[in-house]
């Protein structure tokens, strides 16, 4: 599903106007859509006390139209002007068209009455800012939005909750918390990406008059992944394929005490269809891996006494592979294994876990890798890579992933709720699948193995990563439904992969 950034929405509205759909028509339809959503959720609306928080721009104009529609259905409407009188011509026209039954209060001039209206409200509609908001709140408007967010009644936002930044998902302190967000024309990145997604509540898309042909032809940088994506990109093998045709994946993973990470990545890779799996592992864990993953072939390394020979074995293994995954459970061996892999790999390289921690200790190491690169950090690893606090990464997940992709030339999957996948060319996907039951050690190893498997089978880096993240979350959702999110394990994800892959007809 396409996600529309601020500039793209402005461009669409301009194109709609040139095609004969006036901005006044768009506002009328937006305000009506808001009213219809409120009426459908709060029946009967007649006699209900509705408070509309309105700004000075066109988002406030949507609110004025909504107030008129609600009043026509018998609601007792009060409009609170949080920024004074409307300033745009469209908003002023909509303001003047409200019936006398709608009570209008300026929060600066009639603070006490405004607070009382909110205290008595059974419905609050947030129409202060839309997709154009940037920066942070201040002043009395902030106080009223915070107060309104705490009210125990139905809360609906127009387009985006006031205080949510359209293109990044960042939220200002004091942003409005909605139960429902009615977004117009199409979803925005902030509707799908945390932290703003939490403030949106349930997002409902309503069409307000932009011609469908314009929507279909719109080119967007962002999208929310759906089942059509893996269905479209995953390779369909030739009936005469042999194991060599289905990809040759090298895993440089695992260490003494962390063999499980390598095992989970390996099994996930095999479940996702790679033809030949080779594991380059230290001799200390070879017996464990050989028993756990009998499908793999092994390059046994002796980092302690035969370092140069081990490096040579790694280079040879890389030369016969179509993709490589490094880092899962690698531990301190990352200091020995990462330099030769980073230097000599020419096939798609997935760097996870301890490979990312190694790179964080070696500024510039990722930029020197010539192979197509995929990074799969969780927020803590991303914070170390960026030199930022985890809280800052989480405050702008889209921005952090996109910046790291530009900086390194890698495809970056910033894991977590609504995982973000960013490509260096500006494309960005937000993933809708997954659940809290996946927040357990080992889930990331499963994901890394899946992505690496798809890359080994020939998918480009962005497609391999986006498909892998979607199917990983889908497998998690299947596990949560079957086992409950609290009880599910990362190994359950691997067992659910055949069903997840089957559901997208792969």
C-alpha positions as CSV (number, residue, x, y, z in Angstrom):
1,X,0.0,0.0,0.0
2,X,1.4,3.4,-1.0
3,X,2.2,5.8,1.8
4,X,2.0,9.5,0.9
5,X,4.5,12.0,2.3
6,X,3.7,15.7,2.8
7,X,5.0,16.8,-0.6
8,X,3.3,14.0,-2.4
9,X,0.0,14.9,-0.8
10,X,0.4,18.5,-1.8
11,X,1.3,17.4,-5.3
12,X,-1.8,15.1,-5.5
13,X,-4.1,17.8,-4.3
14,X,-2.7,20.3,-6.8
15,X,-3.2,17.7,-9.6
16,X,-6.7,17.1,-8.4
17,X,-7.5,20.8,-8.5
18,X,-6.1,21.1,-12.1
19,X,-8.3,18.1,-13.1
20,X,-11.4,19.9,-11.9
21,X,-11.8,18.9,-8.3
22,X,-11.6,22.0,-6.2
23,X,-9.8,22.2,-2.9
24,X,-13.2,23.3,-1.4
25,X,-14.7,20.0,-2.6
26,X,-11.8,18.1,-1.0
27,X,-12.4,20.0,2.3
28,X,-16.1,19.4,2.2
29,X,-15.6,15.6,1.7
30,X,-12.9,15.4,4.4
31,X,-15.2,17.1,7.0
32,X,-18.1,14.9,6.0
33,X,-15.9,11.8,6.2
34,X,-15.0,12.8,9.8
35,X,-18.6,13.3,10.7
36,X,-19.7,10.0,9.2
37,X,-17.0,8.1,11.1
38,X,-18.0,9.8,14.4
39,X,-21.7,9.0,13.7
40,X,-21.0,5.4,12.9
41,X,-19.1,4.9,16.2
42,X,-21.4,6.9,18.5
43,X,-25.0,6.1,17.6
44,X,-27.2,7.9,18.2
45,X,-25.3,11.1,17.7
46,X,-28.3,13.3,18.4
47,X,-27.9,15.0,21.8
48,X,-24.2,14.0,22.2
49,X,-21.8,16.7,23.2
50,X,-19.1,17.0,20.6
51,X,-16.0,19.2,20.9
52,X,-13.9,20.1,17.9
53,X,-10.4,21.3,18.4
54,X,-9.6,23.5,15.4
55,X,-6.5,25.2,14.1
56,X,-6.1,28.2,11.9
57,X,-5.4,26.3,8.6
58,X,-7.2,24.0,6.3
59,X,-7.2,21.1,8.9
60,X,-9.3,23.4,11.0
61,X,-11.5,24.0,8.0
62,X,-12.1,20.2,7.9
63,X,-13.2,20.5,11.5
64,X,-15.7,23.4,10.7
65,X,-17.3,21.3,8.0
66,X,-17.5,18.3,10.4
67,X,-19.1,20.5,13.0
68,X,-21.8,21.6,10.5
69,X,-22.5,18.0,9.5
70,X,-22.7,16.8,13.1
71,X,-25.0,19.6,14.1
72,X,-27.3,18.7,11.2
73,X,-27.6,15.3,12.8
74,X,-28.5,16.7,16.2
75,X,-25.1,16.7,17.9
76,X,-24.4,19.5,20.4
77,X,-21.2,21.0,18.9
78,X,-18.6,23.3,20.4
79,X,-15.7,24.5,18.4
80,X,-12.5,25.4,20.3
81,X,-10.2,27.7,18.4
82,X,-6.7,26.8,19.6
83,X,-4.9,29.2,17.3
84,X,-7.4,32.0,17.0
85,X,-9.5,32.8,13.9
86,X,-9.0,30.8,10.7
87,X,-6.4,32.3,8.3
88,X,-6.8,30.5,5.0
89,X,-9.6,31.4,2.6
90,X,-11.0,27.9,2.5
91,X,-11.1,27.6,6.3
92,X,-12.7,31.1,6.6
93,X,-15.5,30.0,4.2
94,X,-16.1,26.8,6.2
95,X,-16.0,28.8,9.4
96,X,-18.7,31.2,8.2
97,X,-20.9,28.3,7.0
98,X,-21.3,26.8,10.4
99,X,-24.8,27.1,11.8
100,X,-25.6,29.3,14.9
101,X,-26.2,26.2,16.9
102,X,-22.5,25.5,16.9
103,X,-20.9,27.2,19.9
104,X,-17.5,28.8,19.2
105,X,-14.9,29.5,21.9
106,X,-11.4,30.9,21.7
107,X,-9.3,29.1,24.2
108,X,-7.2,32.2,24.8
109,X,-10.2,34.4,25.5
110,X,-12.6,32.0,27.2
111,X,-10.3,29.4,28.9
112,X,-12.7,28.4,31.7
113,X,-15.6,27.7,29.3
114,X,-13.3,25.8,27.0
115,X,-12.1,23.6,29.8
116,X,-15.6,22.9,30.9
117,X,-16.6,21.9,27.3
118,X,-13.8,19.4,27.2
119,X,-14.8,18.0,30.6
120,X,-18.3,17.4,29.4
121,X,-17.4,16.1,26.0
122,X,-18.6,12.7,24.8
123,X,-16.8,13.1,21.5
124,X,-13.6,15.0,20.8
125,X,-12.3,15.7,17.2
126,X,-8.8,16.9,16.7
127,X,-8.5,19.2,13.7
128,X,-5.7,21.4,14.7
129,X,-2.8,20.3,12.4
130,X,-2.8,17.8,9.5
131,X,0.1,16.4,7.5
132,X,1.9,19.8,7.5
133,X,2.9,19.8,11.2
134,X,6.6,20.2,12.0
135,X,8.6,21.1,15.1
136,X,7.0,21.1,18.6
137,X,4.0,22.5,20.4
138,X,4.0,25.4,22.8
139,X,1.5,27.7,24.5
140,X,-2.2,27.2,25.5
141,X,-2.9,25.0,22.4
142,X,-0.5,22.4,23.8
143,X,-2.3,22.4,27.2
144,X,-5.7,21.8,25.6
145,X,-4.4,19.0,23.4
146,X,-2.9,17.3,26.4
147,X,-6.1,17.8,28.4
148,X,-8.2,16.5,25.6
149,X,-6.0,13.4,25.2
150,X,-6.8,12.4,28.8
151,X,-10.5,12.6,28.4
152,X,-12.4,9.3,28.7
153,X,-14.5,9.6,25.5
154,X,-14.2,8.8,21.8
155,X,-11.3,10.8,20.3
156,X,-10.9,11.1,16.6
157,X,-8.1,12.9,14.6
158,X,-8.4,14.3,11.2
159,X,-5.7,13.0,8.8
160,X,-3.0,12.7,11.5
161,X,-3.0,13.3,15.3
162,X,-1.9,16.9,15.9
163,X,1.8,16.7,16.8
164,X,2.7,13.8,14.6
165,X,5.2,14.5,11.8
166,X,3.9,13.1,8.5
167,X,7.1,11.9,6.9
168,X,9.0,10.6,10.0
169,X,6.5,9.3,12.6
170,X,8.1,11.5,15.2
171,X,5.7,13.1,17.7
172,X,5.9,16.3,19.6
173,X,5.5,16.2,23.4
174,X,1.8,16.7,24.1
175,X,0.7,15.3,20.8
176,X,-3.0,14.3,20.6
177,X,-3.8,10.6,21.3
178,X,-6.6,9.4,19.2
179,X,-8.7,6.3,19.3
180,X,-9.3,6.6,15.6
181,X,-7.6,8.6,12.9
182,X,-9.5,9.3,9.7
183,X,-6.7,9.8,7.1
184,X,-7.7,11.3,3.8
185,X,-6.9,9.9,0.3
186,X,-4.2,7.4,1.6
187,X,-2.1,6.5,4.6
188,X,0.8,8.6,5.6
189,X,4.1,7.2,6.9
190,X,3.2,8.5,10.4
191,X,0.0,6.4,10.3
192,X,2.2,3.3,10.1
193,X,5.4,4.0,11.9
194,X,6.0,4.3,15.6
195,X,5.9,6.3,17.7
196,X,3.1,8.2,15.7
197,X,1.3,4.9,15.0
198,X,0.5,4.6,18.7
199,X,-1.0,8.1,18.7
200,X,-3.2,7.3,15.7
201,X,-5.1,4.4,17.3
202,X,-7.0,2.7,14.5
203,X,-6.4,4.3,11.1
204,X,-9.3,4.5,8.7
205,X,-8.7,5.7,5.1
206,X,-11.4,7.7,3.5
207,X,-11.4,9.0,-0.1
208,X,-12.3,12.7,-0.4
209,X,-12.3,13.3,-4.1
210,X,-8.8,12.8,-5.6
211,X,-9.4,11.0,-8.9
212,X,-8.5,7.3,-8.7
213,X,-6.3,7.6,-11.8
214,X,-4.1,10.1,-10.0
215,X,-3.7,7.8,-7.0
216,X,-2.9,4.8,-9.2
217,X,-0.3,6.8,-11.1
218,X,1.3,8.5,-8.0
219,X,4.9,7.5,-7.5
220,X,5.7,7.3,-3.8
221,X,8.9,6.6,-1.9
222,X,7.2,4.9,1.0
223,X,4.9,1.9,1.2
224,X,3.4,-0.5,3.7
225,X,4.2,-4.1,2.8
226,X,1.3,-6.5,2.1
227,X,1.1,-10.1,1.0
228,X,1.3,-9.0,-2.7
229,X,4.9,-8.0,-2.2
230,X,6.5,-11.4,-1.4
231,X,4.1,-13.0,-3.9
232,X,5.5,-10.7,-6.6
233,X,9.2,-10.9,-5.8
234,X,10.0,-14.4,-4.6
235,X,11.5,-16.5,-7.3
236,X,9.6,-19.3,-9.0
237,X,12.0,-22.2,-9.5
238,X,12.3,-24.0,-12.8
239,X,11.0,-27.5,-12.5
240,X,14.4,-28.7,-13.6
241,X,16.3,-26.7,-10.9
242,X,19.1,-28.3,-8.9
243,X,20.5,-27.2,-5.6
244,X,23.0,-25.0,-7.2
245,X,20.3,-23.1,-9.0
246,X,18.5,-22.3,-5.8
247,X,21.4,-20.3,-4.2
248,X,24.5,-21.1,-2.2
249,X,24.5,-19.4,1.2
250,X,27.4,-19.1,3.5
251,X,26.8,-18.5,7.3
252,X,29.7,-17.1,9.3
253,X,27.9,-17.4,12.6
254,X,28.1,-19.0,16.1
255,X,30.7,-19.3,18.8
256,X,31.2,-21.3,22.0
257,X,28.2,-20.6,24.1
258,X,26.1,-19.2,21.3
259,X,25.7,-22.0,18.8
260,X,21.9,-21.7,19.0
261,X,22.0,-18.4,17.1
262,X,23.7,-20.1,14.2
263,X,21.3,-23.1,14.3
264,X,18.2,-20.9,14.2
265,X,19.6,-18.8,11.3
266,X,20.6,-21.9,9.4
267,X,17.2,-23.6,9.8
268,X,15.3,-20.5,8.8
269,X,17.5,-20.1,5.7
270,X,16.8,-23.7,4.7
271,X,13.0,-23.3,5.3
272,X,13.1,-20.3,3.0
273,X,14.3,-22.4,0.1
274,X,18.1,-21.9,-0.3
275,X,19.6,-24.8,-2.3
276,X,23.0,-25.2,-0.6
277,X,23.9,-24.0,2.9
278,X,27.5,-23.8,4.1
279,X,28.4,-22.9,7.6
280,X,31.9,-21.6,8.4
281,X,32.2,-22.2,12.2
282,X,34.9,-22.6,14.8
283,X,35.8,-26.2,15.6
284,X,34.7,-25.7,19.2
285,X,31.0,-25.7,18.1
286,X,31.2,-27.9,14.9
287,X,30.0,-31.1,16.7
288,X,26.9,-29.3,17.9
289,X,26.1,-27.7,14.6
290,X,26.7,-30.8,12.6
291,X,24.2,-32.7,14.6
292,X,21.6,-29.9,14.7
293,X,21.8,-28.9,11.0
294,X,22.5,-32.1,9.0
295,X,21.5,-30.4,5.8
296,X,24.5,-28.1,5.9
297,X,28.0,-28.6,4.7
298,X,30.7,-27.2,6.9
299,X,33.9,-25.2,6.7
300,X,35.6,-25.9,10.0
301,X,37.8,-23.1,11.3
302,X,40.5,-23.0,14.0
303,X,40.7,-19.4,15.0
304,X,42.9,-20.1,18.0
305,X,45.9,-21.8,16.4
306,X,45.4,-21.5,12.6
307,X,44.2,-18.0,12.0
308,X,45.7,-17.5,8.5
309,X,44.5,-20.8,7.3
310,X,41.0,-20.0,8.7
311,X,41.0,-16.7,6.8
312,X,41.9,-18.5,3.6
313,X,39.1,-21.0,4.1
314,X,36.7,-18.2,4.6
315,X,37.8,-16.5,1.3
316,X,37.4,-19.8,-0.6
317,X,33.9,-20.3,0.9
318,X,32.9,-16.8,-0.1
319,X,34.1,-17.4,-3.6
320,X,31.7,-20.3,-4.0
321,X,28.7,-18.6,-2.4
322,X,25.9,-16.4,-3.8
323,X,25.3,-14.6,-0.5
324,X,26.7,-14.5,3.0
325,X,25.3,-13.9,6.5
326,X,27.7,-12.9,9.2
327,X,27.2,-12.1,12.9
328,X,24.6,-14.3,14.5
329,X,26.1,-15.5,17.8
330,X,29.6,-14.7,16.6
331,X,30.6,-13.1,19.9
332,X,34.3,-12.2,20.3
333,X,35.1,-14.1,17.1
334,X,33.8,-11.1,15.2
335,X,37.2,-9.5,15.7
336,X,38.7,-12.3,13.7
337,X,36.0,-13.2,11.2
338,X,34.6,-9.8,10.2
339,X,37.8,-8.3,8.7
340,X,38.3,-11.0,6.0
341,X,34.6,-11.2,5.2
342,X,34.2,-7.4,5.0
343,X,37.3,-7.1,2.8
344,X,36.7,-10.0,0.4
345,X,33.0,-10.5,0.1
346,X,31.6,-9.6,-3.4
347,X,28.2,-11.3,-3.1
348,X,25.3,-9.9,-1.1
349,X,26.2,-9.6,2.6
350,X,23.8,-9.6,5.5
351,X,25.4,-8.2,8.6
352,X,23.6,-8.9,11.9
353,X,24.2,-8.9,15.6
354,X,27.9,-9.1,16.5
355,X,28.9,-8.1,13.0
356,X,27.0,-4.8,13.6
357,X,28.7,-4.5,17.0
358,X,32.0,-5.0,15.3
359,X,31.2,-2.2,12.8
360,X,30.1,0.1,15.6
361,X,33.6,-0.3,17.1
362,X,35.2,0.4,13.7
363,X,33.8,3.7,12.3
364,X,33.9,3.6,8.5
365,X,34.0,-0.2,8.3
366,X,30.7,-0.6,6.6
367,X,31.3,2.1,4.1
368,X,34.4,0.2,2.8
369,X,32.4,-3.0,2.0
370,X,32.0,-3.3,-1.8
371,X,29.4,-6.0,-1.8
372,X,25.7,-5.3,-1.8
373,X,25.0,-4.9,1.9
374,X,22.1,-5.5,4.2
375,X,22.1,-4.4,7.9
376,X,19.5,-5.8,10.3
377,X,20.0,-3.9,13.6
378,X,17.6,-3.8,16.6
379,X,17.3,-0.3,18.2
380,X,20.2,-0.9,20.6
381,X,22.6,-1.9,17.7
382,X,21.3,1.0,15.6
383,X,22.1,3.4,18.5
384,X,25.6,2.0,18.7
385,X,26.1,2.3,14.9
386,X,24.8,5.9,14.9
387,X,26.3,7.1,18.2
388,X,22.9,8.1,19.5
389,X,20.7,7.1,22.4
390,X,18.1,4.4,21.9
391,X,15.4,6.8,22.7
392,X,16.5,9.1,19.9
393,X,16.5,6.2,17.4
394,X,13.0,5.2,18.5
395,X,11.7,8.7,18.3
396,X,12.4,8.8,14.6
397,X,12.7,5.3,13.3
398,X,12.1,6.2,9.7
399,X,14.7,9.0,9.8
400,X,17.3,6.8,11.5
401,X,17.0,4.0,9.0
402,X,17.0,6.3,6.0
403,X,20.0,8.2,7.2
404,X,22.0,5.0,7.8
405,X,21.1,3.7,4.4
406,X,22.3,6.9,2.7
407,X,25.5,6.9,4.8
408,X,26.5,3.3,4.2
409,X,24.9,2.5,0.8
410,X,23.2,-0.5,2.6
411,X,19.6,-1.6,2.8
412,X,18.8,-1.1,6.5
413,X,16.1,-3.1,8.4
414,X,15.5,-1.3,11.7
415,X,13.8,-4.1,13.7
416,X,11.0,-3.6,16.2
417,X,7.3,-2.9,16.1
418,X,6.6,-1.9,12.5
419,X,10.1,-2.7,11.2
420,X,11.4,-0.1,8.8
421,X,13.3,-1.1,5.7
422,X,15.2,1.7,4.0
423,X,17.2,1.6,0.8
424,X,19.9,4.0,-0.3
425,X,17.9,5.1,-3.3
426,X,15.2,6.5,-1.0
427,X,12.7,3.7,-1.1
428,X,11.3,2.8,2.3
429,X,8.9,0.1,3.5
430,X,7.1,-0.2,6.8
431,X,6.1,-3.6,7.9
432,X,2.6,-4.3,9.4
433,X,3.1,-8.0,10.5
434,X,4.4,-9.2,13.9
435,X,3.5,-9.1,17.5
436,X,5.1,-8.8,21.0
437,X,5.7,-12.5,21.2
438,X,8.6,-12.0,18.8
439,X,10.4,-9.9,21.3
440,X,12.6,-12.8,22.5
441,X,16.2,-13.6,21.9
442,X,16.7,-15.6,18.7
443,X,13.9,-14.0,16.6
444,X,16.5,-11.8,15.0
445,X,18.6,-14.8,14.0
446,X,15.6,-16.3,12.3
447,X,15.0,-13.1,10.4
448,X,18.7,-12.8,9.3
449,X,18.6,-16.4,8.0
450,X,15.5,-15.7,6.0
451,X,16.8,-12.5,4.4
452,X,20.1,-14.1,3.6
453,X,18.3,-17.1,2.0
454,X,16.3,-14.9,-0.3
455,X,19.4,-12.9,-1.2
456,X,21.2,-16.1,-2.0
457,X,18.4,-17.1,-4.3
458,X,18.9,-13.9,-6.4
459,X,16.5,-11.3,-4.9
460,X,17.9,-7.8,-4.8
461,X,18.8,-6.5,-1.4
462,X,15.7,-4.4,-0.8
463,X,13.3,-7.0,-2.1
464,X,15.0,-9.8,-0.1
465,X,14.9,-7.8,3.1
466,X,11.3,-6.5,2.7
467,X,9.9,-9.9,1.9
468,X,11.9,-11.5,4.7
469,X,10.6,-9.0,7.3
470,X,7.0,-9.4,6.1
471,X,7.1,-13.3,6.2
472,X,8.9,-13.3,9.5
473,X,6.2,-11.2,11.1
474,X,3.5,-13.3,9.4
475,X,5.0,-16.5,10.9
476,X,5.0,-14.7,14.2
477,X,1.3,-13.9,13.9
478,X,0.5,-17.5,13.1
479,X,2.4,-18.6,16.2
480,X,0.7,-16.1,18.4
481,X,-2.7,-17.3,17.1
482,X,-1.8,-20.9,17.7
483,X,0.3,-20.7,20.9
484,X,-0.4,-17.3,22.4
485,X,2.2,-14.5,22.2
486,X,3.5,-15.1,25.6
487,X,4.3,-18.8,25.0
488,X,5.7,-18.7,21.5
489,X,9.4,-19.2,20.9
490,X,11.8,-18.2,18.0
491,X,12.0,-21.8,17.0
492,X,8.3,-21.8,16.6
493,X,8.7,-19.2,13.9
494,X,10.8,-21.6,11.9
495,X,8.1,-24.3,12.2
496,X,5.5,-21.7,11.0
497,X,7.5,-20.7,7.9
498,X,6.0,-23.3,5.5
499,X,2.5,-22.0,6.3
500,X,3.5,-18.4,6.0
501,X,5.2,-19.0,2.7
502,X,2.3,-21.1,1.5
503,X,-0.1,-18.3,2.3
504,X,1.6,-16.1,-0.3
505,X,1.7,-18.9,-2.8
506,X,5.4,-19.2,-3.0
